[in-house]
Amino acid sequence: MSFVVVARYVTAHRDRVLELLEPMAADSRREPGCLRYTVHSGTEDGVVVIVEEYESEQDFTGHCESEHFRRIVLGEVVPLLSERQVTTCVPAGSGR
């Protein structure tokens, strides 16, 4: 069963956030258990959406503990955000 994460960011610094997320996405795609990590520029002003898919919730936990996540997302991206919403998902009907 896969574990999906959808992060929605709102920022007045969208171009800078997208720039910071380029190396973040590349590093994340090389992590064990990462099946997908895509960054999207929202059609609304200042919105960035990240869709991530991992083989398991433990793989996502490992992602959150990675050096690049702490340095880029927590250290550089989060301070630029006015809103951050993270939703975790599992396939419907998975019994979870």
N, C-alpha and C positions, 0 to 999 in steps of 0.2 A: 504494500500500500504506500503510495507517495504522500508526502507532506508538502503542502503549498502555502506560501506566504505572499500576501499582497500588501505592499507598503504604499501609502498615499501621502505625499509630502506637499505642503503649500509653502511657497517662499517668494519673496520679492527678488530673489537672486537665482532664478531658474537656470540661466546660462552657466553660472558658476557651479551650481549643484550638479548639472548634467556633466560638466567638465570633470568634476571630482569623481563622479560615478563611473567614468570610463575605465580607469585602472581598477576600481573596486569590482566592476563586473568581470573584467578579465581574470583577476585573482580568484574571484568566487567560483567561476566556471571550472577552475582547476582543482577545487576542493573535492575530497572524497565524498561521494554521495550526492553531489550537485548535478541535477538533471537539466536545469534551466535557470538562467538568471538574465532577465531582460529588463531594460530601462526604457520607459516610454515618456515622452513629453506630452503632457495633457493638452487637450484642446481648450481648456480653461486657462486663463492667464495664471502663471505661477504654480501650476500643478505638475508634479512629477510622480509617476507610478512605477514601482518595481514589482515584477512578478518573478517569484523564485519557486523552484520545485526541487525537492530533495527526496532521496530514497526513504528517509526516515526522519522522525522528529529529532533523534539524536544527531543526525547529520546537520540539521539546522542549528542545534545547540552548539555544535562544534564551529559552525560558521560564525555565530555570535561571539565566540571566544577567540576568534582568529585575530592576529595582529592587524591585518588590513582593515577588518571591520572596526576594531577599537580606534585605530588611527584615523581612518577616512570618515566613516559614518559618524561615530560618536564624537570624534575630535574636531572634524571640519564641517561635515554636512549638518548635523543636528543644530549647531549654533546659528545656522542660517535659516532655519525653519520657523514659521509662525504656527504651523500645525503638522503633526505627525500621527498617522493612524496606521497601525499594523494589524492585519487580520490573518489568522492562521486557519487553514482549511484541510480537511481530509475528503476523499471522494465520498459523495453521497451514497448512503447504503452500506457504508463500511462497518456499521455497528459500533462506532465510537461515540 
